[in-house]
Amino acid sequence: MPKQGVSTQNDRNPMYTQTENADDETYGSSELAMGLPKSSFPDVERDPRRIYAAVRDELMLDGNSRQNLATFCQTWEEPEIHQLMDACIDKNMVDKDEYPQTAEIEARCVQMLADLWHSPASDHAVGCSTTGSSEAAMLGGLAMKRRWEARRQAEGKPTDKPNLITGPVQICWHKFTRYWDIEHREIPMDKGRLLMTPEEVLSRCDENTIGVVPTLGVTFTGEYEPVKQINDALDKLQADTGLDIPIHVDGASGGFLAPFCAPELEWDFRLPRVSSINASGHKFGLAPLGVGWVLWREEKDLPESMVFWVNYLGGNMRDIALNFSRPGGQIVCQYYNFLRLGREGYSKVHGACYRSAEYLADEISKMGPFEIVFGGDMARGIPAVSWKLKEGTDPGFTLFDLADRLRVRGWQVPAYTLPSNCQDQAIQRILVRNGVSQDLCTLLIEHMKAALDHIEAHPVKESLTSEDASGFHH
Ligand SMILES: *Cc1c(COP(=O)(O)O)cnc(C)c1O
């Protein structure tokens, strides 16, 4: 804290001085009245109270995350979670020996997920927490690559041309294939087909295919890809050709939805070919940002070469991670959620989201210009609504104009174009997460109607395109 009555200089403008007192009003203090350094490393110490105010103020400009309907990630948490996060600020997941109880909690979460996802090895489940689905996907993908390499080497065959088959995937799979030199055989979308199909998968399989990745909740529309159909088609492929190709399910969203809201859907370890699954704890797992999970079907599905054994109180534990130090609070909060909610609570929370999604889809389709692409049907996908402008019509505005107009009331409702081969198709999407309540949805619908009225009264002269719009989809 500056000493009483000391004359201070401003870093940016050394000519500007002001007498400073410890009890100066926050914004009247010279520190905040003159502006803080932005690009050069600050020279002097400053008052924590004032700097806190300045930093908090800047965060305000990020917008209100609760109105961000682009993100899949949690933006509301119970007060107990805030308390646990604070209590865990010092927990490092990598120090299993120093924080053995946090390590124990992580192991319990893995066991619980193995049970939830019908692992045949549920009493000795194999898996770990990660920073999110991206890291989990890297680990699941790497294990498939290593298993394929081992098989090929045993047969005396080359291992220089691995390929991976996916549908239209989240960017983490582009990263995985690029970082690990794997050919990415991504099934492009087509008019009327926005998901992978067994036929499209089979036509891309060969002896160099390390695995197939269906997504349970495709990023662009929210729909589930048909994991069981892919499983059955790959069974037939093996019977016909001998090729034994495993499945890794990207359950980033669906891994925490389907078990509660579509329990009949077979997508998990009930299918023998599913060798690993990833999910984001911080999406529909309802944990705060920074936790994902990857589980393998059985011990043999995780190559020993990926495992580092570490000591922790009374035993050995696997360390499988790309990171070294990593915060533990998110994992502790995940455990809190499992105990706090159970299957009952998760079903209620997610059930409310699906109801809101259906309401939104219904209202949006009634507005006139729009056609629903996916309406949040709980048997078919995640609680998301995606829509496009009715085919062959020109309402005089683009979805990018509408997204821009909704920002006036603080709503972030992303519009974006689909990936190849549907780059010309723009769609708009709402993710209904915990906390996007029925009442908030009603307000959003009112504001959408007001936006359409506004656009009609003040026709758009030059429409926004996907290039003009900020790319805030995920
Ligand atoms: C969000 C998402 C990812 C990436 O997950 P993070 O937890 O953000 O790293 C991967 N795949 C799908 C299908 C997703 O929705």
The ligand as a Tripos MOL2 file, in Angstrom:
@<TRIPOS>MOLECULE
LIG
   15    15     1     0     0
SMALL
NO_CHARGES

@<TRIPOS>ATOM
      1 C1        -16.3450  -29.7770  -26.0720 C.3       1 LIG1
      2 C2        -16.0150  -30.9530  -26.8950 C.ar      1 LIG1
      3 C3        -14.7040  -31.4230  -26.9670 C.ar      1 LIG1
      4 C4        -13.5780  -30.7330  -26.2690 C.3       1 LIG1
      5 O1        -13.7670  -30.8300  -24.9090 O.3       1 LIG1
      6 P1        -13.0600  -29.9030  -23.8120 P.3       1 LIG1
      7 O2        -13.5710  -30.4690  -22.5480 O.co2     1 LIG1
      8 O3        -13.5370  -28.5180  -24.0900 O.co2     1 LIG1
      9 O4        -11.5850  -30.0470  -23.9840 O.co2     1 LIG1
     10 C5        -14.4690  -32.5570  -27.7090 C.ar      1 LIG1
     11 N1        -15.4550  -33.1840  -28.3640 N.ar      1 LIG1
     12 C6        -16.7390  -32.7480  -28.3320 C.ar      1 LIG1
     13 C7        -17.7930  -33.5120  -29.0580 C.3       1 LIG1
     14 C8        -17.0630  -31.6180  -27.5830 C.ar      1 LIG1
     15 O5        -18.3260  -31.1990  -27.5300 O.3       1 LIG1
@<TRIPOS>BOND
     1     1     2 1
     2     2     3 ar
     3     2    14 ar
     4     3     4 1
     5     3    10 ar
     6     4     5 1
     7     5     6 1
     8     6     7 2
     9     6     8 1
    10     6     9 1
    11    10    11 ar
    12    11    12 ar
    13    12    13 1
    14    12    14 ar
    15    14    15 1
@<TRIPOS>SUBSTRUCTURE
     1 LIG1         1 GROUP 0 **** ****
